[in-house]
Amino acid sequence: MSKKSKKETNIEEEVKATSNQTEATTEQEEVVEELTVEEQLKVDLQQEKDKFLRLFAEFENYKKRTSKERIELFQTASKDVMVSLLPVLDDFERALLHIEDDKEAEELRKGVLLIYNKLVQVLQQKGLAKIEVNAGDVFNADHHEAITQIAAPTDDLKGKIVDVIEKGYKLGETVIRFPKVVIGQ
């Protein structure tokens, strides 16, 4: 063979070797690409699962929150009516205090007491509850409304409630009127 043919043969062999290497590399790349595509699909699937779980959890929280708000709305739907009836309740209590002094109005006292008890019973059935506050209790600004401060009659009443001016009421767990009190200084 001539030099040219030897060179051509060598070149052809190199081209074949290079093409074999290229084919092997391409096959490896395809395998790598297939793995990466498979891995990519797994990653995408995991992301979609996370999205779904978050969305599901958010929806469950929404359902719980709206049902809680609905229950609270039903419990406090009559708040405006209750607040407007509280002065009437106070007037009944004042009337009962003044009628007790009059011995001639016994029948009137019984009638007013009967109406007062019915009103209190109906309001309690609707969720109204009296906040119990007595003279001598410790004053708490979160639970009481201080009208004024006076000199404490005794040392043990300093910083405590001396008198209750107006009773407080709750509707369910919501305070609709804080008790108005006088505290000792």
TAVENUR-V861510 format. One record per residue. N is the residue number from 1. RES is the residue in one letter. OMEGA is omega in degrees with one decimal (none if undefined). Layout:
# TAVENUR-V861510
N&RES&OMEGA ; N&RES&OMEGA
This chain:
# TAVENUR-V861510
1&M&-178.6 ; 2&S&-178.4 ; 3&K&179.9 ; 4&K&-177.5 ; 5&S&176.6 ; 6&K&178.9 ; 7&K&179.6 ; 8&E&179.2 ; 9&T&177.3 ; 10&N&179.9 ; 11&I&179.1 ; 12&E&178.5 ; 13&E&178.1 ; 14&E&179.1 ; 15&V&178.8 ; 16&K&179.4 ; 17&A&179.5 ; 18&T&179.6 ; 19&S&175.8 ; 20&N&178.1 ; 21&Q&-179.8 ; 22&T&178.5 ; 23&E&178.7 ; 24&A&179.3 ; 25&T&179.4 ; 26&T&177.7 ; 27&E&178.4 ; 28&Q&179.5 ; 29&E&178.3 ; 30&E&178.3 ; 31&V&178.4 ; 32&V&178.6 ; 33&E&178.4 ; 34&E&178.2 ; 35&L&-179.3 ; 36&T&176.6 ; 37&V&178.5 ; 38&E&178.1 ; 39&E&179.2 ; 40&Q&177.6 ; 41&L&177.5 ; 42&K&179.2 ; 43&V&178.8 ; 44&D&178.3 ; 45&L&179.8 ; 46&Q&178.0 ; 47&Q&179.1 ; 48&E&176.5 ; 49&K&178.1 ; 50&D&178.2 ; 51&K&-178.9 ; 52&F&-179.8 ; 53&L&178.2 ; 54&R&179.0 ; 55&L&178.6 ; 56&F&179.0 ; 57&A&178.6 ; 58&E&178.6 ; 59&F&176.8 ; 60&E&176.9 ; 61&N&177.9 ; 62&Y&179.2 ; 63&K&179.7 ; 64&K&-178.1 ; 65&R&-178.8 ; 66&T&178.0 ; 67&S&177.1 ; 68&K&178.4 ; 69&E&179.6 ; 70&R&178.7 ; 71&I&179.0 ; 72&E&178.4 ; 73&L&178.6 ; 74&F&-179.5 ; 75&Q&-176.2 ; 76&T&-179.8 ; 77&A&-178.2 ; 78&S&-176.6 ; 79&K&-178.4 ; 80&D&179.3 ; 81&V&-180.0 ; 82&M&-179.5 ; 83&V&-179.9 ; 84&S&178.1 ; 85&L&-178.6 ; 86&L&175.6 ; 87&P&176.9 ; 88&V&177.6 ; 89&L&177.6 ; 90&D&179.3 ; 91&D&176.7 ; 92&F&-179.4 ; 93&E&177.4 ; 94&R&179.0 ; 95&A&179.2 ; 96&L&178.2 ; 97&L&-177.7 ; 98&H&-179.8 ; 99&I&179.8 ; 100&E&179.8 ; 101&D&-176.7 ; 102&D&-177.8 ; 103&K&-178.2 ; 104&E&-175.7 ; 105&A&-178.2 ; 106&E&-179.8 ; 107&E&177.1 ; 108&L&178.9 ; 109&R&179.3 ; 110&K&179.5 ; 111&G&179.2 ; 112&V&178.7 ; 113&L&178.7 ; 114&L&179.6 ; 115&I&178.9 ; 116&Y&-179.8 ; 117&N&177.6 ; 118&K&179.6 ; 119&L&179.5 ; 120&V&-179.3 ; 121&Q&179.5 ; 122&V&-179.9 ; 123&L&177.4 ; 124&Q&177.3 ; 125&Q&179.1 ; 126&K&173.6 ; 127&G&-179.8 ; 128&L&178.9 ; 129&A&179.6 ; 130&K&175.0 ; 131&I&-176.7 ; 132&E&177.2 ; 133&V&179.8 ; 134&N&175.2 ; 135&A&-179.3 ; 136&G&176.3 ; 137&D&177.9 ; 138&V&179.4 ; 139&F&176.5 ; 140&N&-176.3 ; 141&A&178.7 ; 142&D&-175.2 ; 143&H&-177.1 ; 144&H&174.4 ; 145&E&-178.1 ; 146&A&178.2 ; 147&I&-179.7 ; 148&T&175.3 ; 149&Q&176.1 ; 150&I&175.7 ; 151&A&-177.3 ; 152&A&178.9 ; 153&P&177.0 ; 154&T&-178.6 ; 155&D&-177.5 ; 156&D&178.3 ; 157&L&177.6 ; 158&K&-179.1 ; 159&G&179.9 ; 160&K&-179.1 ; 161&I&178.7 ; 162&V&-177.9 ; 163&D&176.2 ; 164&V&-178.3 ; 165&I&-177.8 ; 166&E&-178.7 ; 167&K&177.4 ; 168&G&-177.6 ; 169&Y&175.5 ; 170&K&172.0 ; 171&L&-171.8 ; 172&G&177.5 ; 173&E&-177.2 ; 174&T&176.3 ; 175&V&179.8 ; 176&I&172.4 ; 177&R&178.9 ; 178&F&176.8 ; 179&P&179.7 ; 180&K&-172.1 ; 181&V&172.6 ; 182&V&-178.2 ; 183&I&179.2 ; 184&G&-177.6 ; 185&Q&none
